[in-house]
Amino acid sequence: MSKLKSDVNDLLFESILKLETLEDAYDFFEDLLTMKEIEAMSQRILAAKRLIEGKTYDQITEETKISSTTLSRVSTCVRYGTGGYKKVLSKTSK
């Protein structure tokens, strides 16, 4: 079981699962998060994608402008985490 499991987190994740379109997602996340938070999440998912594609740390930091500390954390999650990045990225078209 996830260490994140809680009633309030269930509400968050169930809300995300209710989003049906890209426009719905933009509307929801624009209300929920700051632009900086969205940008940080976007950088992480792109970094994970590039790591899975076999790109180097230098290539990824250049493209995403992510810090080496954050990239290291993303890399650890990609290699040893729950598989969330790989699961989501295998279902995306871009």
SETI-671447 format. One line per 3 residues: number of its first residue (from 1); their letters; for each residue x, y, z of N, C-alpha, C, CB. Coordinates in Angstrom, 2 decimals. Glycine has a CB too. Example, Ala and Ser with C-alpha at 12.3 -4.5 7.8 and 13.67 -1.06 7.14 Angstrom:
1> AS> 13.19:-5.69:7.80:12.30:-4.50:7.80:13.20:-3.30:7.80:11.31:-4.47:9.05 ~ 12.85:-2.25:7.08:13.67:-1.06:7.14:12.90:0.03:7.87:14.08:-0.60:5.72 $
This chain:
1> MSK> 0.85:-1.19:0.00:0.00:0.00:0.00:0.89:1.25:0.00:-0.96:0.00:1.23 ~ 0.47:2.26:-0.70:1.22:3.49:-0.82:1.30:4.22:0.52:0.59:4.39:-1.88 ~ 2.46:4.83:0.78:2.61:5.63:1.99:1.83:6.95:1.87:4.10:5.92:2.26 $
4> LKS> 1.33:7.26:0.68:0.51:8.46:0.47:-0.95:8.25:0.81:0.63:8.92:-0.96 ~ -1.35:7.01:1.00:-2.76:6.66:1.17:-3.40:7.40:2.35:-2.91:5.15:1.37 ~ -4.44:8.17:2.02:-5.24:8.86:3.03:-6.55:9.28:2.38:-4.47:10.11:3.62 $
7> DVN> -7.52:9.59:3.19:-8.82:10.01:2.65:-8.70:11.28:1.81:-9.81:10.23:3.78 ~ -7.92:12.24:2.29:-7.79:13.50:1.55:-7.04:13.29:0.24:-7.08:14.56:2.41 ~ -6.03:12.41:0.24:-5.33:12.11:-1.01:-6.21:11.31:-1.96:-4.04:11.34:-0.73 $
10> DLL> -7.07:10.45:-1.40:-8.05:9.75:-2.25:-8.92:10.76:-2.99:-8.93:8.81:-1.40 ~ -9.35:11.80:-2.29:-10.17:12.84:-2.92:-9.41:13.50:-4.07:-10.60:13.91:-1.88 ~ -8.15:13.83:-3.85:-7.34:14.44:-4.90:-7.22:13.52:-6.11:-5.94:14.79:-4.37 $
13> FES> -6.79:12.28:-5.88:-6.54:11.37:-6.99:-7.83:10.97:-7.70:-5.82:10.13:-6.49 ~ -8.91:10.80:-6.95:-10.19:10.50:-7.58:-10.66:11.67:-8.43:-11.25:10.15:-6.51 ~ -10.39:12.89:-7.97:-10.72:14.08:-8.76:-9.95:14.10:-10.08:-10.43:15.36:-7.96 $
16> ILK> -8.67:13.78:-10.02:-7.85:13.73:-11.23:-8.38:12.68:-12.20:-6.38:13.45:-10.88 ~ -8.78:11.54:-11.67:-9.30:10.47:-12.53:-10.61:10.84:-13.22:-9.51:9.21:-11.72 ~ -11.30:11.84:-12.72:-12.57:12.27:-13.32:-12.36:13.19:-14.53:-13.42:12.99:-12.27 $
19> LET> -11.15:13.69:-14.73:-10.88:14.57:-15.85:-11.01:13.79:-17.15:-9.47:15.21:-15.73 ~ -11.78:14.33:-18.08:-12.05:13.59:-19.31:-11.33:14.14:-20.54:-13.52:13.59:-19.58 ~ -10.95:15.40:-20.52:-10.31:15.99:-21.69:-9.06:16.76:-21.26:-11.28:16.92:-22.44 $
22> LED> -8.23:17.06:-22.23:-7.06:17.88:-21.97:-7.48:19.25:-21.45:-6.20:18.02:-23.25 ~ -8.54:19.80:-22.00:-9.06:21.10:-21.55:-9.50:21.02:-20.09:-10.24:21.56:-22.43 ~ -10.18:19.92:-19.71:-10.56:19.72:-18.31:-9.33:19.73:-17.40:-11.33:18.39:-18.14 $
25> AYD> -8.27:19.06:-17.85:-7.04:18.99:-17.06:-6.41:20.37:-16.91:-6.04:18.02:-17.72 ~ -6.35:21.12:-18.01:-5.81:22.48:-17.92:-6.61:23.32:-16.93:-5.81:23.15:-19.31 ~ -7.93:23.26:-17.02:-8.78:24.05:-16.13:-8.58:23.65:-14.67:-10.26:23.87:-16.52 $
28> FFE> -8.56:22.35:-14.42:-8.43:21.86:-13.04:-7.08:22.25:-12.45:-8.60:20.35:-13.00 ~ -6.00:21.94:-13.18:-4.67:22.21:-12.64:-4.36:23.69:-12.55:-3.63:21.52:-13.48 ~ -4.93:24.50:-13.43:-4.74:25.94:-13.32:-5.38:26.48:-12.05:-5.32:26.66:-14.55 $
31> DLL> -6.51:25.90:-11.67:-7.15:26.30:-10.40:-6.42:25.72:-9.19:-8.60:25.84:-10.39 ~ -5.91:24.52:-9.31:-5.33:23.80:-8.19:-3.91:24.25:-7.84:-5.33:22.34:-8.47 ~ -3.10:24.50:-8.86:-1.67:24.74:-8.66:-1.24:26.10:-9.18:-0.87:23.65:-9.35 $
34> TMK> -0.08:26.54:-8.71:0.52:27.75:-9.27:1.21:27.39:-10.59:1.54:28.40:-8.26 ~ 1.52:28.39:-11.38:2.23:28.13:-12.64:3.59:27.48:-12.36:2.41:29.45:-13.44 ~ 4.26:27.89:-11.31:5.56:27.31:-10.94:5.42:25.83:-10.59:6.17:28.08:-9.76 $
37> EIE> 4.35:25.47:-9.88:4.13:24.07:-9.51:3.85:23.22:-10.75:2.97:23.96:-8.52 ~ 3.06:23.75:-11.65:2.77:23.04:-12.90:4.05:22.88:-13.71:1.70:23.80:-13.73 ~ 4.84:23.94:-13.79:6.09:23.91:-14.52:7.04:22.86:-13.93:6.76:25.30:-14.51 $
40> AMS> 7.12:22.80:-12.61:7.99:21.82:-11.95:7.54:20.40:-12.24:8.02:22.07:-10.43 ~ 6.24:20.16:-12.20:5.72:18.83:-12.50:5.98:18.47:-13.96:4.21:18.76:-12.20 ~ 5.80:19.43:-14.85:6.04:19.20:-16.28:7.51:18.86:-16.54:5.63:20.43:-17.10 $
43> QRI> 8.41:19.58:-15.86:9.84:19.31:-16.02:10.17:17.89:-15.56:10.67:20.33:-15.23 ~ 9.57:17.46:-14.48:9.85:16.13:-13.94:9.36:15.04:-14.88:9.20:15.97:-12.58 ~ 8.16:15.20:-15.42:7.64:14.15:-16.31:8.44:14.10:-17.61:6.14:14.41:-16.62 $
46> LAA> 8.86:15.28:-18.11:9.70:15.29:-19.31:11.07:14.68:-19.02:9.87:16.73:-19.85 ~ 11.63:14.99:-17.86:12.92:14.40:-17.48:12.81:12.88:-17.39:13.41:14.97:-16.13 ~ 11.73:12.38:-16.80:11.52:10.93:-16.71:11.43:10.33:-18.11:10.24:10.61:-15.89 $
49> KRL> 10.70:10.99:-18.98:10.56:10.50:-20.37:11.93:10.42:-21.04:9.63:11.44:-21.18 ~ 12.72:11.46:-20.87:14.05:11.49:-21.50:14.97:10.43:-20.89:14.68:12.88:-21.35 ~ 14.88:10.21:-19.58:15.68:9.16:-18.95:15.32:7.79:-19.53:15.49:9.17:-17.42 $
52> IEG> 14.04:7.53:-19.66:13.57:6.26:-20.21:14.04:6.10:-21.66:12.03:6.17:-20.14 ~ 14.13:7.22:-22.39:14.62:7.20:-23.77:16.13:7.02:-23.85:14.22:8.49:-24.48 ~ 16.81:7.10:-22.70:18.26:6.89:-22.68:19.09:8.15:-22.83:18.62:5.97:-23.75 $
55> KTY> 18.50:9.31:-22.68:19.24:10.57:-22.77:20.17:10.72:-21.56:18.27:11.77:-22.86 ~ 21.23:11.50:-21.73:22.17:11.73:-20.64:21.66:12.84:-19.71:23.56:12.11:-21.20 ~ 22.24:12.88:-18.51:21.88:13.93:-17.56:22.12:15.31:-18.17:22.70:13.79:-16.25 $
58> DQI> 23.25:15.48:-18.86:23.55:16.77:-19.47:22.50:17.16:-20.50:24.94:16.74:-20.12 ~ 22.10:16.23:-21.33:21.08:16.51:-22.35:19.75:16.90:-21.68:20.87:15.27:-23.27 ~ 19.40:16.19:-20.62:18.12:16.43:-19.95:18.13:17.77:-19.23:17.82:15.29:-18.95 $
61> TEE> 19.20:18.08:-18.51:19.23:19.37:-17.80:19.24:20.53:-18.79:20.47:19.45:-16.88 ~ 19.89:20.35:-19.92:19.90:21.40:-20.95:18.49:21.62:-21.50:20.86:21.04:-22.09 ~ 17.79:20.54:-21.80:16.46:20.64:-22.39:15.40:21.12:-21.39:16.05:19.31:-22.97 $
64> TKI> 15.44:20.58:-20.19:14.36:20.83:-19.24:14.63:21.97:-18.27:14.07:19.59:-18.47 ~ 15.90:22.33:-18.11:16.32:23.34:-17.12:16.05:22.88:-15.69:15.58:24.68:-17.38 ~ 15.94:21.57:-15.49:15.71:20.99:-14.18:17.04:20.97:-13.42:15.10:19.55:-14.30 $
67> SST> 16.99:21.08:-12.11:18.22:21.04:-11.31:18.75:19.61:-11.29:17.98:21.56:-9.87 ~ 20.05:19.49:-11.07:20.65:18.16:-11.03:20.12:17.37:-9.83:22.19:18.26:-10.97 ~ 19.80:18.05:-8.75:19.23:17.38:-7.57:17.87:16.79:-7.90:19.12:18.37:-6.39 $
70> TLS> 17.02:17.56:-8.56:15.69:17.08:-8.92:15.80:15.97:-9.96:14.82:18.23:-9.45 ~ 16.70:16.12:-10.91:16.90:15.08:-11.92:17.35:13.78:-11.27:17.93:15.53:-12.97 ~ 18.21:13.87:-10.27:18.66:12.69:-9.56:17.49:12.00:-8.86:19.75:13.05:-8.55 $
73> RVS> 16.61:12.79:-8.27:15.42:12.24:-7.60:14.51:11.55:-8.62:14.63:13.37:-6.85 ~ 14.29:12.20:-9.76:13.45:11.60:-10.81:14.09:10.31:-11.29:13.25:12.59:-12.00 ~ 15.40:10.33:-11.49:16.12:9.14:-11.96:15.96:7.98:-10.97:17.60:9.46:-12.16 $
76> TCV> 16.08:8.28:-9.69:15.91:7.25:-8.66:14.50:6.65:-8.73:16.18:7.83:-7.26 ~ 13.51:7.51:-8.91:12.13:7.03:-9.01:11.91:6.20:-10.26:11.16:8.21:-9.00 ~ 12.50:6.61:-11.37:12.36:5.85:-12.62:12.99:4.47:-12.45:13.03:6.61:-13.81 $
79> RYG> 14.16:4.42:-11.82:14.86:3.14:-11.69:14.32:2.26:-10.56:16.32:3.40:-11.45 ~ 13.98:2.86:-9.42:13.67:2.04:-8.24:12.31:2.33:-7.62:14.72:2.25:-7.21 ~ 11.54:3.21:-8.23:10.26:3.61:-7.66:9.15:2.60:-7.93:9.86:4.95:-8.19 $
82> TGG> 7.94:3.06:-7.82:6.77:2.20:-7.97:6.41:1.88:-9.42:5.58:2.84:-7.30 ~ 7.08:2.54:-10.35:6.78:2.33:-11.77:5.76:3.31:-12.32:6.27:0.93:-11.98 ~ 5.41:4.31:-11.51:4.41:5.28:-11.93:4.77:6.05:-13.18:4.16:6.23:-10.82 $
85> YKK> 6.01:6.53:-13.25:6.43:7.27:-14.44:6.29:6.39:-15.69:7.89:7.77:-14.29 ~ 6.83:5.19:-15.63:6.81:4.30:-16.80:5.38:3.95:-17.18:7.61:3.03:-16.52 ~ 4.54:3.72:-16.19:3.15:3.36:-16.47:2.43:4.49:-17.20:2.41:3.02:-15.15 $
88> VLS> 2.58:5.69:-16.71:1.90:6.84:-17.33:2.50:7.14:-18.70:2.00:8.10:-16.41 ~ 3.82:7.16:-18.79:4.46:7.53:-20.05:4.20:6.50:-21.15:5.96:7.70:-19.85 ~ 4.00:5.25:-20.77:3.70:4.23:-21.79:2.31:4.43:-22.39:3.80:2.83:-21.19 $
91> KTS> 1.46:5.22:-21.71:0.11:5.46:-22.18:-0.07:6.81:-22.87:-0.84:5.37:-21.04 ~ 0.98:7.62:-22.91:0.87:8.94:-23.54:1.31:8.87:-24.98:1.70:9.98:-22.78 ~ 0.78:9.79:-25.77:1.09:9.78:-27.20:2.22:10.71:-27.58:-0.12:10.14:-27.99 $
94> K> 2.61:11.61:-26.68:3.64:12.60:-27.04:4.96:12.28:-26.40:3.22:13.99:-26.64 $
